């Protein structure tokens, strides 16, 4: 599968790069836990993805680039998560959202041929339509109380009173909770599902859709309820990115999470000038897991972290 991944990019003349595992900053995203690495002279953070450094390369004129390497996230250990995992991330100069979606599906399909159950079909829907079809709620217009009530009354006890109190009026977190526990698991199996047009408050590092600023040019890909890919038409405006980092820090405070300082070197790179591009991160272990019908992601690893 590693060879197949590299062949895929070689055929497209995409340059392989390597960026640091130890980073000066963690990430502000309240749903991602960065892992600190204290050293004698200072403290670093294990990268949660190579995104920030790869965007600095793009701003410096690298052109199309990809990377196969390890990423690290705290508080993630279970059937679909390990604190250390393998990520394939790439950026395509001049690609719009449809082009990066098409290439991502080609990549996953190519790698799935290494497994016992290759991908044979795919479907695409919007975030809004998925919510309407599965839990009869419009994620673009629903208020916090509507989202809260839906989560509290959803079968399977996905939210209790204590969690509801912590989330409070954080609309984005309510959407994440419903998406991860109600929407994605209900997607019909054995189909590669592409979900796009995420709400603006779920944009992450994607640019908003110029024709409809209620949604972001962001997509995710799922197979059998498992997220395989997360991609964007990349946000290039430094001021807007800085504002999003500030919102993340406010949400971290609301959720009683440690504060994280934004990566100012990324902001400087955006100020210098990021080319119009799209990028995506794909979980290699998860492709192995879903296309070999493994029950846990640990089954795809030679050694689990710490093993």
Secondary structure by P-SEA (a helix, b strand, c coil): caaaaaaaaaaabbbbbbbbcccccccccccbbbbbbbcccccccccccaaaaaaaaaaaccccccccbbbbbccccccccccbbbbbbbccccccaaaaaaaaaaaaaaaaccccccccccccccaaaaaaaccccccccccaaaaaaaaaacccccccaaaaaaaccaaaaaaaaaaacccccccccccbbbbcccccccccccccccccccccccbbbbcccccccccccccccaaaaaaaaaaaaaaaaaaccbbbbccaaaaaaaaacccccccccccaaaaaaaaaccccccccccccccc
